[in-house]
Amino acid sequence: MTSRRKFIGQAVKAAGATYLGTLAFSPKSYARILGANDRVAVGVVGYSDRFRSSLLPCFLNHYKEMNFDIIAVSDIWKLRREDAQAALKSKFDHDITGCVNNDALYSIKDLDAVIVSTPDFQHATHCIEAVKAGKDAYVEKPFAETMADNKAALKAVKETKKIVQIGSQRRSGANYKAAADFVKAGKFGPVTMVELTWNVNQPGRWRRPGDIAKIQQQDTDWKRFLINRPFEAWDPRKYLEFRLFWPYSSGMPGQWMCHQIDTVHWFTGLQHPRSVVANGGIYMWKDGRRNWDTMTAVFDYGPENDPASGFQVTFASRMHNGDENPAEIYYSNGGEMNLNTNKVTPTGGLTKRFADAMHMQPNLLPEMSLEVADEKVVTSANTGGDALTSAHMRNWMECVRSRQQPNAPIEAGYTHAIASIMTNAAVRTGEKAYFDEKKQEVTAGGKVFTY
């Protein structure tokens, strides 16, 4: 049986023409299209674990061929900033400018683009800062954790027409592209249900006890860290273990679900759920965290103007039992598309026996494999240099030069954020969450959800 790791395999470019919008070309960008001789100078916004373990190795895979370079790093923690300068100097063989904050970063002459890998709740704000400073950006997911941030960032990117790649790397996978094409072509039939799971058993997941012992408040900028979140007194755990603490992160929805729910939007063309309910709690890791260690969210998807049609999506995640082998299984009346095995099969389809009993025609999908690459890839959200992320980084580099839309443009981030924010609302209020398309607001219990 073909493994999921082989399924994800080699990543390639998806068609940029899928996305709407026309970009205006500046003289500098037009020169890049013609000659591609300009070196693209990149700054790092946040010297994070994600950047060190995955984004940097992927950048290193392509930067010489694509004529890119990293020249500066912005991190508000003095220790990380200094570590970044030393580490990046060893990789690029030149001095790296260390910036105490993003204001200093964007004062650097000839900076062209940035890679944003900061705490979850900061992504949208840092994206806004980048594009308003005239820089293209690679922005990690989740794109936003509140609709106020989500709307503001979408508006800024649209107005500036900068190239922004959202870190939803599945969109650069050849096999995911094959799955999307199969569904969009109508060969799968109407989607009736999708099951998404992501389970781990890691007591230290998102914990940073070693760093907590090192950090001192005077060595960072707590106020700048908080950005637009309600003030709380200095807490090194919230600073370094932010994924465990709402409203700095939603935890499992923002880290894991947004990857998987993005494929639902991509494959079906739907932009957001019609409603979401969620249940869960902190059942195992009672370490002071606010975010659940176990959860199930149930989504209703379908056209807003046709409530009689649609399908259900479930996302289930636990952090106390599992081997981090994320599963995505799509169901139709004729069978299933299992993205763990990379196979379309008639499993569960309408057989002749049961069809005849109701004077209906059987409905069974043919058994077939989607495109499978031979390269072995690790699928964890915290892994380094995998082929999906490497291809995704390269696609961003290519689009910075061509000024074409990347595989995961701003719309991909905006829509996965809506689903994540709806989940946050259901989790935090205990109510069913809805999305108001006209107002672009998430509501739960009859109230607009903010935090």
C-alpha positions as CSV (number, residue, x, y, z in Angstrom):
1,M,0.0,0.0,0.0
2,T,1.4,3.4,-1.0
3,S,2.2,5.4,2.2
4,R,1.0,8.9,2.9
5,R,4.6,10.0,3.0
6,K,5.1,8.9,-0.6
7,F,1.7,10.4,-1.5
8,I,2.7,13.9,-0.5
9,G,6.0,13.5,-2.3
10,Q,7.4,15.8,-4.9
11,A,5.8,19.2,-4.9
12,V,5.2,21.2,-8.1
13,K,3.6,24.5,-9.1
14,A,-0.2,24.8,-9.3
15,A,-1.8,27.0,-11.8
16,G,-1.7,30.6,-10.8
17,A,-4.5,31.3,-13.2
18,T,-6.9,29.7,-10.7
19,Y,-6.9,32.9,-8.7
20,L,-8.4,36.3,-9.7
21,G,-6.7,39.6,-9.8
22,T,-4.4,41.4,-12.1
23,L,-1.1,42.8,-10.9
24,A,0.5,46.1,-11.9
25,F,4.2,45.8,-12.7
26,S,6.7,48.3,-11.3
27,P,9.8,49.1,-13.4
28,K,11.8,47.0,-11.0
29,S,9.5,44.0,-11.1
30,Y,9.3,44.3,-14.9
31,A,13.0,44.2,-15.1
32,R,13.0,41.0,-13.2
33,I,10.6,39.4,-15.6
34,L,12.9,40.4,-18.5
35,G,16.3,39.6,-17.1
36,A,15.9,38.1,-13.7
37,N,19.3,39.6,-12.9
38,D,18.5,41.5,-9.7
39,R,19.3,39.7,-6.5
40,V,16.3,39.6,-4.3
41,A,17.2,40.7,-0.8
42,V,15.1,38.9,1.9
43,G,14.6,39.7,5.6
44,V,13.4,37.3,8.3
45,V,10.6,38.3,10.5
46,G,10.8,36.0,13.5
47,Y,13.7,33.6,14.0
48,S,11.3,30.8,15.1
49,D,11.5,27.1,15.4
50,R,9.5,26.8,12.2
51,F,11.9,29.1,10.3
52,R,15.0,27.3,11.6
53,S,13.8,23.7,11.1
54,S,11.9,24.0,7.8
55,L,11.7,27.4,6.0
56,L,15.4,28.1,6.1
57,P,16.4,24.6,4.8
58,C,13.9,25.0,2.0
59,F,15.1,28.5,1.2
60,L,18.7,27.1,1.0
61,N,17.5,24.6,-1.5
62,H,16.8,27.3,-4.1
63,Y,18.3,30.6,-3.2
64,K,21.5,30.3,-5.4
65,E,19.6,29.3,-8.5
66,M,16.9,31.8,-8.0
67,N,19.4,34.6,-7.0
68,F,17.9,35.3,-3.6
69,D,19.7,36.2,-0.4
70,I,18.9,36.8,3.3
71,I,20.4,40.0,4.5
72,A,18.6,40.8,7.8
73,V,16.6,39.3,10.6
74,S,14.1,41.0,12.9
75,D,13.4,39.4,16.3
76,I,12.4,41.3,19.4
77,W,14.2,38.8,21.7
78,K,17.9,39.7,22.0
79,L,19.1,36.2,22.4
80,R,17.3,34.8,19.3
81,R,18.3,37.9,17.2
82,E,22.0,37.3,18.0
83,D,21.7,33.6,17.4
84,A,20.0,34.3,14.1
85,Q,22.8,36.7,13.0
86,A,25.5,34.1,13.8
87,A,23.6,31.1,12.2
88,L,22.6,33.0,9.0
89,K,26.1,34.4,8.6
90,S,27.5,30.9,8.6
91,K,24.9,29.9,5.9
92,F,25.3,32.9,3.6
93,D,28.9,33.8,4.2
94,H,28.2,37.5,4.9
95,D,27.1,39.6,7.8
96,I,23.4,39.7,8.7
97,T,21.8,42.9,10.0
98,G,20.0,42.3,13.3
99,C,16.9,44.4,13.8
100,V,15.3,45.0,17.2
101,N,11.9,45.2,15.5
102,N,10.2,45.5,12.2
103,D,10.4,49.2,12.0
104,A,14.2,48.9,11.9
105,L,13.9,46.1,9.4
106,Y,11.9,48.1,6.9
107,S,14.3,51.0,7.2
108,I,16.9,48.9,5.4
109,K,17.5,50.1,1.9
110,D,17.0,47.7,-1.0
111,L,15.1,45.1,1.1
112,D,12.7,43.3,-1.4
113,A,10.8,40.7,0.5
114,V,10.4,39.0,3.9
115,I,9.6,35.6,5.4
116,V,7.1,35.9,8.3
117,S,7.3,33.2,10.9
118,T,6.2,34.7,14.1
119,P,3.5,33.7,16.7
120,D,0.2,32.7,15.2
121,F,-1.7,35.8,16.2
122,Q,0.9,38.1,14.7
123,H,0.9,36.7,11.2
124,A,-1.8,39.0,9.8
125,T,-0.3,42.2,11.4
126,H,3.2,41.3,10.2
127,C,1.8,40.7,6.7
128,I,0.2,44.1,6.7
129,E,3.5,45.8,7.8
130,A,5.4,44.0,5.1
131,V,3.2,44.9,2.1
132,K,2.6,48.4,3.3
133,A,6.4,48.7,3.4
134,G,6.4,47.6,-0.2
135,K,7.7,44.1,0.4
136,D,6.6,40.8,-1.0
137,A,6.0,38.2,1.7
138,Y,6.0,34.5,2.5
139,V,3.6,34.3,5.5
140,E,3.2,31.3,7.7
141,K,-0.2,29.9,8.7
142,P,-2.6,30.3,10.3
143,F,-3.1,33.6,8.4
144,A,-5.3,35.2,11.1
145,E,-7.0,34.2,14.3
146,T,-9.6,37.0,14.4
147,M,-11.8,38.4,11.6
148,A,-10.6,42.0,12.3
149,D,-7.0,40.9,11.6
150,N,-8.1,38.7,8.7
151,K,-10.0,41.5,6.9
152,A,-7.3,44.1,7.5
153,A,-4.6,41.9,6.0
154,L,-6.7,40.9,3.0
155,K,-7.4,44.6,2.3
156,A,-3.7,45.6,2.6
157,V,-2.5,42.8,0.2
158,K,-5.2,43.6,-2.3
159,E,-4.4,47.3,-2.2
160,T,-0.7,47.0,-2.5
161,K,-0.7,44.1,-5.0
162,K,2.3,42.6,-3.4
163,I,3.1,38.9,-3.9
164,V,2.1,37.0,-0.8
165,Q,2.4,33.2,-0.4
166,I,0.5,31.7,2.5
167,G,2.3,28.8,4.2
168,S,-0.3,26.2,3.1
169,Q,2.2,24.0,1.4
170,R,-0.3,21.3,0.3
171,R,-1.1,23.6,-2.5
172,S,2.3,23.0,-4.0
173,G,2.0,19.2,-3.9
174,A,1.7,17.4,-7.3
175,N,-0.5,14.8,-5.7
176,Y,-2.8,17.2,-4.0
177,K,-3.1,19.0,-7.3
178,A,-4.1,15.7,-8.9
179,A,-6.7,15.1,-6.2
180,A,-8.1,18.7,-6.7
181,D,-8.4,18.1,-10.4
182,F,-10.1,14.8,-9.9
183,V,-12.8,16.3,-7.7
184,K,-13.3,19.5,-9.7
185,A,-13.7,17.5,-12.9
186,G,-16.7,15.8,-11.4
187,K,-15.1,12.3,-11.6
188,F,-15.5,11.8,-7.8
189,G,-19.2,12.8,-7.7
190,P,-20.6,15.2,-5.1
191,V,-18.6,15.2,-1.9
192,T,-20.9,13.9,0.9
193,M,-18.4,13.9,3.9
194,V,-14.8,14.6,4.7
195,E,-12.9,13.1,7.7
196,L,-9.8,15.0,8.9
197,T,-7.7,13.8,11.8
198,W,-4.3,14.9,13.3
199,N,-3.1,13.0,16.4
200,V,0.2,13.1,18.3
201,N,1.5,11.8,21.7
202,Q,4.1,14.4,22.6
203,P,4.1,15.9,26.2
204,G,6.6,18.5,25.0
205,R,4.7,19.6,21.9
206,W,4.7,23.4,21.9
207,R,6.5,23.5,25.3
208,R,9.8,25.4,25.6
209,P,11.1,24.9,29.1
210,G,14.7,25.5,28.1
211,D,14.0,28.8,26.5
212,I,11.8,29.9,29.3
213,A,14.7,29.5,31.7
214,K,16.8,31.8,29.5
215,I,14.5,34.7,28.7
216,Q,14.3,37.9,30.7
217,Q,11.7,40.6,30.1
218,Q,14.3,43.3,29.7
219,D,15.8,41.4,26.7
220,T,12.6,41.6,24.7
221,D,9.6,43.9,24.0
222,W,6.5,42.5,25.7
223,K,4.3,45.4,24.6
224,R,5.2,44.9,20.9
225,F,4.7,41.2,21.3
226,L,1.1,41.7,22.4
227,I,0.3,43.9,19.4
228,N,-3.5,44.2,19.5
229,R,-4.3,41.6,22.1
230,P,-5.6,42.5,25.6
231,F,-2.9,43.4,28.0
232,E,-1.6,40.7,30.3
233,A,1.4,40.9,32.7
234,W,4.7,39.6,31.4
235,D,4.6,35.8,31.1
236,P,7.5,33.9,29.4
237,R,5.2,30.9,28.9
238,K,2.8,33.0,26.8
239,Y,5.7,34.5,24.9
240,L,7.5,31.2,24.1
241,E,4.6,28.6,24.4
242,F,2.0,30.8,22.7
243,R,0.4,27.9,20.9
244,L,-1.0,26.7,24.3
245,F,-2.6,30.0,25.1
246,W,-5.6,31.7,23.6
247,P,-5.8,34.5,22.3
248,Y,-2.2,34.2,21.1
249,S,-3.1,31.0,19.3
250,S,-6.0,28.7,18.8
251,G,-3.7,25.6,19.1
252,M,-4.9,22.7,17.1
253,P,-7.3,24.5,14.7
254,G,-4.7,27.1,13.8
255,Q,-1.7,24.8,13.6
256,W,-3.2,21.7,12.1
257,M,-6.8,22.0,11.0
258,C,-6.1,25.0,8.8
259,H,-3.8,22.9,6.6
260,Q,-6.5,20.2,6.1
261,I,-9.5,22.5,5.8
262,D,-7.7,24.4,3.1
263,T,-7.9,21.3,0.9
264,V,-11.7,21.3,1.3
265,H,-11.9,24.8,0.1
266,W,-9.5,24.1,-2.8
267,F,-11.1,20.9,-4.0
268,T,-14.8,22.1,-3.8
269,G,-14.5,25.8,-4.5
270,L,-16.4,26.6,-1.3
271,Q,-15.0,29.5,0.7
272,H,-16.1,28.8,4.2
273,P,-18.3,26.5,6.3
274,R,-22.0,27.4,6.8
275,S,-21.7,26.5,10.5
276,V,-19.3,24.9,13.0
277,V,-19.8,23.2,16.4
278,A,-17.0,21.9,18.6
279,N,-16.4,19.9,21.7
280,G,-13.3,19.0,23.7
281,G,-11.2,19.9,26.6
282,I,-7.9,19.5,28.4
283,Y,-8.0,15.9,29.4
284,M,-4.3,14.9,29.7
285,W,-1.8,17.7,29.7
286,K,-2.8,19.7,32.8
287,D,0.2,22.1,32.6
288,G,-1.6,25.4,32.8
289,R,-2.5,25.6,29.1
290,R,-5.7,27.3,27.9
291,N,-6.0,25.5,24.6
292,W,-7.6,22.1,24.5
293,D,-5.5,18.9,24.1
294,T,-8.4,17.0,22.6
295,M,-11.1,18.3,20.3
296,T,-13.6,17.5,17.6
297,A,-15.2,20.1,15.3
298,V,-18.1,19.4,13.0
299,F,-18.6,21.6,9.9
300,D,-21.6,22.0,7.6
301,Y,-20.5,23.0,4.1
302,G,-22.5,23.9,1.1
303,P,-23.9,26.8,-1.0
304,E,-25.5,29.6,1.1
305,N,-28.4,29.8,-1.2
306,D,-29.1,26.0,-1.2
307,P,-29.3,24.7,2.4
308,A,-30.7,21.4,1.1
309,S,-27.4,20.5,-0.5
310,G,-23.9,20.2,1.0
311,F,-21.8,17.9,3.1
312,Q,-20.3,17.4,6.5
313,V,-16.6,17.8,7.5
314,T,-15.2,16.5,10.8
315,F,-11.8,17.5,12.3
316,A,-10.6,15.5,15.3
317,S,-7.3,15.9,17.1
318,R,-5.7,14.6,20.3
319,M,-2.3,15.3,21.7
320,H,-2.0,12.3,24.0
321,N,-2.2,9.3,21.6
322,G,-1.1,9.2,18.0
323,D,1.8,8.9,15.6
324,E,1.4,12.2,13.7
325,N,0.1,10.6,10.5
326,P,-2.5,13.2,9.5
327,A,-5.5,11.7,7.6
328,E,-7.8,13.2,5.0
329,I,-10.5,11.0,3.6
330,Y,-13.2,12.3,1.1
331,Y,-16.4,10.3,0.7
332,S,-19.0,10.3,-2.1
333,N,-21.9,8.0,-2.8
334,G,-19.6,6.0,-5.1
335,G,-16.7,5.4,-2.8
336,E,-13.8,7.3,-1.2
337,M,-10.6,9.2,-1.9
338,N,-8.1,8.4,0.8
339,L,-5.2,10.8,0.9
340,N,-3.3,8.5,3.2
341,T,-3.1,5.8,0.6
342,N,-3.4,8.1,-2.4
343,K,-6.1,5.9,-3.9
344,V,-9.6,6.4,-5.2
345,T,-11.7,3.2,-4.4
346,P,-15.3,2.1,-4.5
347,T,-15.1,1.4,-0.8
348,G,-18.5,2.2,0.8
349,G,-20.0,2.9,-2.6
350,L,-23.6,2.0,-3.6
351,T,-23.5,-1.7,-4.5
352,K,-25.8,-3.5,-6.9
353,R,-27.4,-5.4,-4.0
354,F,-28.6,-2.4,-2.2
355,A,-29.3,-0.4,-5.4
356,D,-31.5,-3.1,-6.8
357,A,-33.6,-3.2,-3.6
358,M,-34.5,0.5,-4.2
359,H,-34.7,0.2,-8.1
360,M,-31.7,2.3,-8.4
361,Q,-28.5,2.0,-10.4
362,P,-25.3,1.0,-8.6
363,N,-22.7,3.7,-8.1
364,L,-19.2,2.5,-7.6
365,L,-16.1,4.5,-8.4
366,P,-13.3,2.7,-10.3
367,E,-10.2,1.8,-8.3
368,M,-7.3,4.0,-9.3
369,S,-4.2,5.8,-8.0
370,L,-3.6,9.4,-8.2
371,E,-0.2,10.7,-9.3
372,V,2.4,9.4,-6.8
373,A,5.9,10.7,-6.4
374,D,8.7,8.5,-5.3
375,E,10.3,11.0,-3.0
376,K,9.7,10.3,0.7
377,V,8.4,13.3,2.7
378,V,7.7,13.9,6.3
379,T,4.3,15.5,6.9
380,S,4.6,16.9,10.4
381,A,3.9,20.6,10.9
382,N,7.3,21.0,12.6
383,T,9.6,19.1,10.2
384,G,12.5,20.4,8.3
385,G,13.2,20.8,4.6
386,D,10.4,18.6,3.3
387,A,9.6,18.5,-0.4
388,L,6.2,20.1,-0.1
389,T,7.5,23.2,1.8
390,S,10.6,23.3,-0.5
391,A,8.4,23.4,-3.6
392,H,6.2,26.0,-1.9
393,M,9.1,28.2,-1.1
394,R,10.4,27.9,-4.7
395,N,7.0,28.8,-6.1
396,W,7.0,32.0,-4.0
397,M,10.5,32.9,-5.3
398,E,9.4,32.3,-8.8
399,C,6.3,34.5,-8.3
400,V,8.3,37.3,-6.8
401,R,10.2,37.4,-10.1
402,S,7.3,36.7,-12.5
403,R,4.7,38.8,-10.5
404,Q,2.2,36.0,-11.0
405,Q,0.0,34.8,-8.2
406,P,1.5,32.0,-6.1
407,N,0.0,28.6,-5.4
408,A,-1.4,29.7,-2.0
409,P,-2.4,33.4,-2.6
410,I,-4.0,35.7,0.0
411,E,-7.4,34.3,-0.7
412,A,-6.3,30.8,0.5
413,G,-5.2,32.3,3.8
414,Y,-8.3,34.4,4.2
415,T,-10.6,31.5,3.7
416,H,-8.8,29.0,5.9
417,A,-8.7,31.7,8.6
418,I,-12.5,32.0,8.4
419,A,-12.9,28.3,9.1
420,S,-10.4,28.5,11.9
421,I,-12.0,31.6,13.5
422,M,-15.4,29.9,13.3
423,T,-13.9,27.0,15.2
424,N,-12.4,29.4,17.7
425,A,-15.9,30.9,18.2
426,A,-17.5,27.5,18.7
427,V,-14.7,26.4,21.1
428,R,-14.7,29.6,23.2
429,T,-18.5,30.2,23.4
430,G,-19.9,26.7,23.4
431,E,-22.3,27.9,20.7
432,K,-22.8,27.0,17.0
433,A,-20.8,29.5,15.0
434,Y,-21.8,31.1,11.7
435,F,-20.3,33.3,9.1
436,D,-22.1,36.5,7.8
437,E,-20.9,36.9,4.2
438,K,-22.2,40.4,3.8
439,K,-20.5,41.7,6.9
440,Q,-17.6,39.3,6.8
441,E,-18.1,38.5,10.5
442,V,-18.2,35.4,12.6
443,T,-21.1,35.1,15.1
444,A,-21.9,32.6,17.9
445,G,-24.8,32.7,20.2
446,G,-26.1,35.7,18.3
447,K,-23.0,37.8,19.0
448,V,-20.1,38.8,16.9
449,F,-17.0,36.9,18.0
450,T,-13.8,38.8,18.7
451,Y,-11.8,36.9,21.3
